């Protein structure tokens, strides 16, 4: 039975997921601007160093409180989540994009909801309906059509590039499934803190080692003196990394991983729209068709999330009845019981009267 409170909770969850999609949609544009002043590895080092500092410094000063895990709770899942996302995800993505065409990278990255469906079924026993699975395919098909329409499709896509992009999509899906598995043990802010800390440690270490070996340490500091570097860096570090990770962790605690992955694909549509509206990119009729399919798939896959929360599922072999039927059955059972009790009381010896115990 749906209550006003549950409907508000569902609406809030999908609002957060939509906000997550909007933030990551604009992150592509700001990432391109940041890459004009720093190479990908240096940009990642700056990005996660800043995002971790924005969270860690206020925590150290006591301005915000990040709860510690409960006593006896292992910290290994936090480390594992941080190694998968952002570390492995961005590492595979960086290699894949460098060995792929733009449209090809978009096609392979759109497969994350399929991985999320499979991993959710294997690891969490989450089952999607046939309609939801078809909606996922429609959404992915729409994004593939959009990204392929304006370019050369998969032409020029290397095996290495395709493999790396598939691995990055799998890492994004695995991250979502792991967060759902451990959602009862850790809060969204605990997960975000661990993710930013792990990304900071690994990417900063890789950048320092590379520049130390190559003897190009001044090049690592060069972007910090570029005025055009800081605005896009602030966006991708604070909004695209820190805020979006918290939003996705909150959403993953409440809805299935494949649904959140579809909002990531919706972010790709927002990225294309931002390029058209802000950067003067071309918009074609094929992109209109693809965007309609993408949006229809996202809405279809999440349709049951609005006002269709079911009560506790019936146990095996048990048929759940609506509350009105249960109430009627209870009244009938009570009516049948009263005459039996009266007869038993009349026939019982007066010296052996005992209190009644209802064991139903």
DAVEN-V212141 format. One record per helix or strand of 3 or more residues. SS is the DSSP state (H for helix, E for strand). FROM is the first residue (numbers start at 1). LEN is the number of residues. If there is no record, write none. Layout:
# DAVEN-V212141
SS|FROM|LEN + SS|FROM|LEN
This chain:
# DAVEN-V212141
H|4|31 + H|40|21 + H|76|23 + H|102|8 + H|112|13 + H|130|20 + H|159|23 + H|188|27 + H|217|9 + H|227|26 + H|257|23 + H|285|17 + H|303|3 + H|323|25 + H|350|3
